[in-house]
């Protein structure tokens, strides 16, 4: 294939039309031909012919089979010229637009709430007041029947009451669903829940990334949710506890975690999937922070909660474990010495799409490290590609440092201690709190290495080093310190 032909093939391969067609599953793809064949949706017969030509190459659409000149010749039964090229471009444009309408139609079939709001909008525009208010009542009744009471629910309820409140006939008709009180209350719940989620997201980001935001209305919102009637809403109660922890990460309250966790588990059905995932992530971060601040019992809390998340599929992607959650589960279980469980857990994912992810390799490396198989650990770490998110690169470096420590690789250990420390100090994206935790790990790891091989600090001093309230891999460092002390007895 000539360079000119390859270039033309790539243009078609990378076109919006081919990209959209590739996104359809088999059933959607078959039904698109019916959609395209209906004169109401499509009046361009060439669009249907082009689709039939391209459909033979679904789902791969290999470049050699959709080379532009070849497709034009099949479509128009003649060689391409300027006029034919223009006609082909017009046909592609029409087919793409029809495909966009089809995808929009597919989405609408999945979104009950959007269809309800579009119906209300249509009735209002056509001044069909009777049907508008009947539909609004049906919609409200349907909402009341659902268990969900999260930010998404309050948003929908607010929008419904807003539609009703601004309808020209609201003041003239006696309807159960429209009232100024309903409008105000639903707006307040929508505003408070959304603002709490925003505050939590900003605080969470500031913990990881060195940047500052001005959080407007923070004190007012946090004060208001403690008052009646808002203090009775589980979603607001949970975020109240979680935000208090996020504001005081240096001295988190260990008694607050079980309260937030119990509220979450008790009212799990009130939250949609997205809200369940968000709260679960925040609870995990809470448990991790408590553990990193010296509360060892929260390592078990992490592990048990990770198991719950896996069982309930709260943080799954495409019906599979989220790669980061998978790694964190392996890490917590390894630190607890649950190596047989970890082995079975990893084996259960060997045939899944998760196996292709970088985090899967890192998880396997972590398991081999905790199992004392250091050569396997280093071999896997060499295959781990650089992560986009700096934190995962730090995890890989820390695991390599642990491996060099346990292998007594003096030169490699010293080199990595220095280069790792420089990397952390020069990282301008990392929050100061996160930097301190990692630098403490490197410093104490180095001190233990020196004691293991050269120096002889008092045993009490070694244990005192581990009392710092900001420390990564505390359980592993404690094990190494205990081994040094045992050898001296």
C-alpha positions in Angstrom: 0.0 0.0 0.0 1.5 3.4 -1.0 2.0 6.2 1.4 -0.7 8.2 -0.3 -3.2 5.3 0.1 -2.3 4.8 3.8 -2.8 8.5 4.4 -6.3 8.4 2.8 -7.2 5.2 4.7 -6.2 6.8 7.9 -8.4 9.8 7.2 -11.4 7.5 6.9 -10.4 5.3 9.8 -10.0 8.3 12.1 -13.1 10.0 10.9 -15.9 10.9 13.3 -18.2 8.5 11.4 -16.0 5.4 11.9 -15.3 6.4 15.6 -19.1 6.6 16.3 -19.9 3.4 14.5 -17.2 1.6 16.4 -18.8 2.7 19.7 -22.0 0.8 18.9 -22.5 -2.7 20.3 -23.9 -5.4 18.0 -27.5 -4.9 18.8 -27.2 -1.1 18.4 -25.4 -1.5 15.2 -28.1 -3.8 13.7 -30.8 -1.5 14.8 -29.1 1.5 13.3 -29.7 0.1 9.8 -33.5 0.0 10.6 -33.3 3.6 11.9 -31.4 4.7 8.8 -33.9 2.9 6.5 -36.9 4.9 7.9 -37.7 7.9 5.7 -38.7 9.9 8.7 -35.1 9.9 10.0 -33.2 9.7 6.8 -34.1 10.8 3.2 -30.6 10.3 1.7 -30.4 6.8 0.1 -26.7 7.2 -0.4 -26.3 7.3 3.4 -27.9 3.9 3.7 -25.8 2.5 0.8 -22.6 3.8 2.5 -23.6 2.3 5.8 -24.2 -1.1 4.2 -20.7 -1.0 2.6 -19.1 0.0 5.9 -21.1 -2.4 7.9 -19.2 -5.4 6.4 -16.1 -4.1 8.2 -17.7 -3.8 11.7 -16.4 -3.9 14.4 -12.7 -3.6 13.4 -12.9 -1.3 10.4 -9.5 -2.3 9.2 -7.8 0.5 7.2 -7.1 -1.6 4.2 -10.8 -2.4 3.8 -12.1 1.1 4.2 -9.6 2.9 2.0 -11.5 6.0 0.8 -11.1 5.5 -3.0 -12.2 1.9 -2.7 -15.3 2.8 -0.7 -16.2 5.6 -3.3 -15.8 3.1 -6.2 -18.2 0.7 -4.5 -20.7 3.4 -3.6 -20.8 5.2 -7.0 -19.6 2.5 -9.3 -17.0 4.8 -10.8 -13.6 6.2 -10.1 -13.2 9.2 -7.8 -13.1 12.7 -9.3 -13.6 16.1 -7.8 -17.4 16.1 -8.1 -17.7 12.5 -6.7 -15.4 13.4 -3.8 -17.6 16.3 -2.9 -20.7 14.1 -3.2 -19.0 11.4 -1.0 -18.1 14.0 1.7 -21.8 15.2 1.7 -23.0 11.6 2.1 -20.5 11.0 5.0 -21.7 14.2 6.6 -25.4 13.2 6.4 -24.7 9.7 7.7 -22.7 11.1 10.6 -25.5 13.5 11.5 -28.1 10.7 11.4 -25.9 8.5 13.5 -25.6 11.3 16.1 -29.4 11.5 16.2 -29.6 7.7 16.7 -27.1 7.8 19.6 -29.1 10.6 21.2 -32.3 8.5 20.7 -30.6 5.6 22.4 -29.5 7.7 25.4 -33.1 9.0 25.7 -34.4 5.5 26.0 -32.2 5.0 29.1 -33.0 8.2 30.8 -36.5 8.1 32.3 -36.1 11.5 34.0 -35.0 13.3 30.9 -38.1 11.9 29.0 -40.4 13.2 31.8 -38.9 16.6 31.6 -39.1 16.8 27.8 -42.7 15.8 28.1 -43.4 18.6 30.6 -41.6 21.0 28.3 -43.6 19.9 25.3 -46.9 20.2 27.1 -46.0 23.6 28.4 -44.9 24.9 25.0 -48.2 23.7 23.5 -50.2 25.2 26.4 -51.6 21.8 27.3 -52.0 22.7 31.0 -54.1 19.7 32.0 -51.6 17.2 30.6 -48.7 19.2 32.0 -49.9 19.0 35.6 -51.1 15.4 35.3 -47.6 14.4 34.0 -46.0 16.4 36.9 -48.1 14.5 39.4 -47.2 11.2 37.8 -43.5 12.1 37.9 -43.7 13.2 41.5 -45.4 9.9 42.5 -42.8 7.9 40.7 -40.0 9.8 42.5 -41.7 9.3 45.9 -41.7 5.5 45.3 -37.9 5.3 44.8 -35.6 4.7 47.8 -32.9 7.1 46.5 -32.4 10.2 48.5 -29.0 11.5 47.3 -27.9 14.7 45.6 -29.1 13.5 42.2 -32.6 12.8 43.6 -32.8 16.3 45.3 -31.6 17.8 42.0 -34.5 16.1 40.0 -37.0 17.0 42.7 -35.9 20.6 42.6 -36.1 20.8 38.8 -39.6 19.3 38.8 -40.8 21.8 41.4 -39.1 24.6 39.4 -41.0 23.5 36.2 -44.2 23.7 38.2 -43.5 26.9 40.0 -42.7 28.8 36.8 -45.7 27.4 34.8 -48.0 30.3 33.8 -51.1 28.4 35.2 -49.6 27.4 38.6 -51.6 30.0 40.5 -54.9 29.2 38.7 -55.0 25.4 39.2 -55.3 23.4 42.4 -52.5 20.8 42.1 -51.0 18.7 44.9 -47.5 18.8 43.5 -47.0 22.6 43.0 -46.4 24.8 46.0 -44.0 27.5 46.9 -43.0 25.4 50.0 -42.1 22.4 47.9 -40.1 24.5 45.5 -38.1 26.1 48.3 -37.5 22.9 50.3 -36.3 20.9 47.3 -34.0 23.7 46.3 -32.5 23.9 49.7 -31.8 20.1 49.8 -30.4 20.3 46.3 -28.2 23.3 47.1 -26.9 21.9 50.5 -26.2 18.4 49.2 -24.4 19.6 46.0 -22.4 22.2 48.0 -21.3 19.5 50.5 -20.1 17.3 47.7 -18.2 20.2 46.2 -16.6 21.1 49.5 -15.5 17.5 50.1 -14.1 17.2 46.5 -12.0 20.4 47.0 -10.7 19.3 50.4 -9.9 15.8 49.0 -8.0 17.3 46.1 -6.0 19.7 48.3 -4.9 16.7 50.3 -3.2 15.2 47.3 -2.3 18.2 45.1 -0.6 21.3 46.2 -3.2 23.9 45.2 -5.6 26.2 47.0 -9.2 27.0 46.4 -11.5 29.5 48.0 -14.5 27.5 49.3 -17.4 29.9 49.4 -20.2 29.4 51.9 -18.4 26.6 53.6 -19.1 27.7 57.2 -22.7 28.7 56.4 -23.5 25.3 54.8 -21.8 23.3 57.5 -23.7 25.3 60.1 -27.0 25.0 58.4 -27.0 21.2 58.0 -26.7 20.8 61.8 -30.1 22.5 62.2 -33.6 21.0 61.8 -34.9 19.7 59.5 -31.6 19.1 57.6 -29.9 17.3 60.5 -32.3 14.4 59.9 -31.1 13.6 56.3 -28.5 10.7 56.2 -26.7 12.1 53.1 -26.1 15.5 54.9 -25.1 13.7 58.1 -22.5 11.6 56.4 -20.9 14.5 54.6 -20.9 16.5 57.8 -18.7 13.8 59.4 -16.5 13.3 56.3 -15.8 17.0 55.8 -14.9 17.4 59.5 -12.3 14.6 59.0 -11.0 16.3 55.8 -10.6 19.6 57.6 -8.6 17.9 60.4 -6.4 15.3 58.6 -3.5 15.9 60.9 -5.5 14.9 64.0 -8.5 12.8 62.6 -11.1 11.6 65.1 -11.0 7.7 65.2 -14.4 7.6 66.7 -16.0 9.5 63.8 -15.2 6.8 61.2 -17.4 4.0 62.6 -20.3 6.6 62.8 -20.0 7.6 59.2 -19.5 4.0 58.1 -22.6 2.8 60.0 -24.7 5.6 58.5 -23.5 4.7 55.0 -24.3 1.0 55.4 -27.6 1.6 57.1 -28.8 4.0 54.3 -27.0 2.5 51.4 -30.2 2.1 49.3 -30.9 5.8 49.6 -27.9 6.6 47.4 -27.5 6.1 43.6 -24.4 4.2 42.3 -22.4 7.4 41.7 -23.0 8.6 45.3 -22.3 5.2 46.7 -19.0 5.2 45.0 -18.1 8.7 46.1 -18.9 8.1 49.8 -17.2 4.7 49.8 -14.0 6.3 48.4 -14.1 9.0 51.1 -14.6 6.4 53.8 -11.6 4.5 52.5 -9.5 7.6 52.5 -10.6 8.3 56.1 -9.5 4.8 57.2 -6.2 5.1 55.4 -5.5 8.5 57.0 -6.3 7.1 60.5 -3.9 4.2 59.9 -1.1 6.5 58.5 -1.6 8.6 61.7 -0.8 5.7 64.0 -4.1 4.0 64.5 -3.1 0.5 63.5 -6.5 -1.1 63.9 -7.7 0.8 60.9 -5.7 -1.4 58.6 -8.3 -4.2 59.3 -11.0 -1.6 58.7 -9.5 -0.9 55.3 -9.3 -4.5 54.3 -12.8 -5.4 55.4 -14.3 -2.3 53.6 -12.4 -3.2 50.4 -13.9 -6.7 50.6 -17.4 -5.1 51.0 -16.8 -2.8 48.0 -15.7 -5.8 45.9 -18.7 -7.8 47.0 -21.1 -4.9 46.2 -19.3 -3.8 43.1 -19.4 -0.2 44.3 -16.3 1.0 42.5 -16.4 -1.3 39.5 -15.6 -0.2 35.9 -17.3 -2.1 33.1 -18.4 -4.8 35.6 -14.8 -5.3 36.8 -12.8 -4.1 39.8 -11.4 -0.6 39.6 -7.6 -1.1 39.0 -6.6 1.3 41.9 -9.1 -0.3 44.3 -7.8 -3.8 43.3 -4.3 -2.7 44.1 -5.2 -1.1 47.4 -7.1 -4.2 48.4 -4.0 -6.4 47.7 -1.8 -3.9 49.5 -4.0 -3.9 52.7 -4.3 -7.7 52.7 -0.5 -8.1 52.2 0.3 -5.7 55.1 -2.0 -7.9 57.3 -0.2 -11.0 56.2 -3.3 -12.4 54.4 -1.0 -13.8 51.6 -3.1 -16.9 50.8 -6.2 -14.7 50.3 -4.2 -12.3 48.1 -3.0 -15.2 45.9 -6.5 -16.4 45.4 -7.8 -12.8 44.7 -5.1 -12.2 42.1 -5.8 -15.6 40.5 -9.5 -14.7 40.2 -8.6 -11.7 38.0 -6.1 -13.4 35.7 -8.6 -13.9 32.9 -10.3 -10.5 33.3 -9.6 -7.2 31.5 -8.0 -6.0 34.7 -4.9 -8.1 33.8 -4.0 -5.6 31.0 -3.8 -2.7 33.5 -0.6 -1.4 34.9 -2.0 -1.5 38.4 -2.4 -5.3 38.1 1.4 -5.7 37.6 2.0 -3.4 40.5 -0.3 -5.5 42.7 1.4 -8.7 41.7 4.8 -7.1 42.5 3.5 -6.1 45.9 2.3 -9.7 46.6 5.7 -11.2 45.6 7.5 -8.6 47.8 5.5 -9.5 50.9 6.0 -13.2 50.1 9.8 -12.7 50.1 10.1 -13.3 46.4 12.3 -10.3 45.6 13.6 -11.3 42.2 10.0 -11.7 40.9 9.1 -8.4 42.5 11.9 -6.5 40.7 11.1 -8.3 37.4 7.5 -7.2 37.6 8.4 -3.6 38.6 10.6 -3.3 35.5 7.6 -4.1 33.4 5.4 -1.4 35.1 5.1 1.6 32.9 5.2 5.1 34.2 1.8 6.2 35.6 0.0 9.4 34.8 -0.8 10.0 38.4 2.3 10.7 40.5 1.1 8.8 43.5 1.2 5.4 41.8 4.8 6.1 40.6 5.7 6.8 44.3 4.1 3.5 45.3 6.3 1.7 42.7 9.5 3.5 44.0 8.6 2.7 47.6 8.1 -0.9 46.8 11.5 -1.0 45.0 13.1 0.6 48.1 11.6 -2.0 50.3 12.9 -4.8 48.1 16.5 -3.4 48.1 16.2 -3.1 51.8 15.3 -6.7 52.3 17.9 -7.9 49.8 20.7 -5.8 51.5 21.5 -4.2 48.2 23.6 -1.4 49.7 24.5 0.6 46.6 21.1 0.3 45.0 19.4 1.2 48.3 21.6 4.3 48.9 21.1 5.5 45.3 17.3 5.1 45.5 17.1 6.8 48.9 18.8 9.9 47.5 17.0 10.0 44.1 13.6 9.2 45.7 14.0 12.0 48.2 15.0 14.5 45.5 12.0 13.4 43.4 9.6 14.0 46.3 11.1 17.4 47.3 11.0 18.6 43.7 7.5 17.5 43.0 5.5 20.7 42.8 2.2 18.9 42.4 2.2 17.1 45.7 0.6 18.5 48.8 2.9 19.2 51.8 1.1 16.7 54.0 1.6 13.9 51.4 5.3 14.9 51.0 5.9 14.6 54.8 4.4 11.1 54.9 6.6 9.8 52.1 9.8 11.6 53.3 9.2 10.1 56.8 9.0 6.7 55.2 12.3 7.1 53.3 14.1 8.6 56.3 13.0 5.8 58.7 13.6 3.1 56.1 17.2 4.4 55.7 17.7 4.6 59.5 16.6 1.0 59.9 18.9 -0.1 57.1 21.8 1.6 58.8 20.9 -0.1 62.1 20.5 -3.5 60.4 24.0 -3.3 58.9 26.1 -0.7 60.8 24.7 1.4 63.6 23.2 0.2 66.8 20.6 2.6 68.1 18.8 1.7 71.3 15.7 -0.5 70.7 13.5 2.1 72.4 14.8 4.7 69.9 14.0 2.5 66.9 10.4 2.1 68.2 10.1 5.8 68.9 10.9 6.5 65.3 7.7 4.7 64.3 5.5 6.8 66.5 5.4 9.7 64.0 1.8 10.5 63.1 2.5 10.8 59.4 4.0 7.7 57.9 3.5 5.4 54.9 3.9 1.6 55.2 3.9 1.7 59.0 3.2 -2.1 59.4 6.2 -3.0 57.2 8.5 -0.6 59.0 7.4 -2.1 62.4 8.2 -5.6 61.1 11.7 -4.5 60.1 12.3 -2.8 63.4 11.1 -5.8 65.3 13.4 -8.1 63.4 16.4 -5.9 64.3 15.5 -5.8 68.0 15.0 -9.6 68.0 18.4 -10.2 66.5 20.0 -8.2 69.3 18.4 -10.2 72.1 
